[in-house]
Amino acid sequence: MDATPLRLCHSCGMTASDTFLAEAGSLLGPRGLTSDPDLMAPWLTDWRGRFTGRALAMASPASTEEVAALVKLCAAHRVPIVPQGGNSSMSGGATPDEEGGELLLSLRRMNAIREVDGEGRKAVCEAGVVLQTLHEAAAEKELRFPLTLGGKGSATIGGLISTNAGGGQVLRHGSMRAQVLGLEAVLADGSLFSQLTPLKKDNRGFDLKQLLIGSEGTLGIVTAATLRLLPAVADRVVIWAGLPSLKAARALLLYCEDAIGEAVEQFEVLPRSCLEAVLAHLPDARAPLGGAARLARTGRGRRRPRLGRRPAGALRGSHRRSLRTGSSRGRHFRRQRGPGRSLLAAARIDRPGRTCARNCRPA
């Protein structure tokens, strides 16, 4: 959509942009619209500081109805829209251009978790809900949302859906697309697409929500979603392994998958150059495989973690030189042989919790 030209109305002396802003302000109120440069400035530059744009104004609607009305108004005035969530993008997709004719539409005020259904294992969230907030709400029901990433304290649900974010647990649980059970979105003409109620056996034709997931606001603006939840983790083991090559890292992954199947939730490769950059930037940090070559147990707890031996046994079957494992219950095991290698592979192995008929906590 082309930006509105600055045409002057000879009867009232207002430009087309002035007219649009007056109507948008009347619709959204003082909390919902601002053109103050100081208030807009933090949201006009991307997370890495590589792209900076200008905007006609920043809109912050508080409901789906306000988003729909605003999109209709923008369509009538031919004002382009740039939807934005937590502004944690690294590619500039949520940053307006430099011309200053676009409306920055922030979804951050729409931050309500409408429902957390423990029995149905699902949550209904508005687009502005921060990922970490969802994690905490699910944990209160002894559940978890199976997607996390480094920016969980600022990334929002709407942005994660619009970009089909991956995170560290894609290996087992898939990307954001796999977590979405239902969707609500406002389309380009201001009409509402509402499919929040999930239905597993749905053969009604096209699954339109799948077109909206990953479309980055080009087909519609996500306003809410129904997301799947999983049982909380009962045992967790994290393994660091020193490896000589990517080929060896792949062999280790395949070996772990053969040995313990879907319990492998996350597998990441960290080149030595990246580790050295982190150590140089954080003076108090240390290499995870540094220290004496020995097998040690530290921490407190009454039980040995149930997954503690199986992942380590899987690694012993592969050709590794060093490893470190630690469970979420505070026990740590370290075994090292020989010098450090050029790669580190980190694997996380989880076992879901189980709930008995008396609703006991996960074993």
Salt bridges, closest charged atoms under 4 A:
GLU23 OE1 - HIS77 NE2 3.26
ASP117 OD2 - LYS122 NZ 2.84
GLU126 OE2 - ARG114 NE 3.40
GLU142 OE2 - ARG361 NH1 3.00
GLU184 OE1 - ARG114 NH2 3.40
ASP202 OD2 - ARG204 NH2 2.79
ASP207 OD1 - LYS209 NZ 3.00
ASP235 OD1 - ARG329 NE 3.11
ASP235 OD2 - ARG351 NH2 3.46
GLU265 OE1 - ARG144 NH2 2.95
GLU265 OE1 - ARG172 NH1 3.50
GLU265 OE1 - HIS173 NE2 2.88
GLU265 OE2 - ARG348 NH2 2.80
ASP350 OD2 - ARG144 NH1 3.83
ASP350 OD1 - ARG236 NE 2.83
ASP350 OD2 - ARG348 NE 3.60
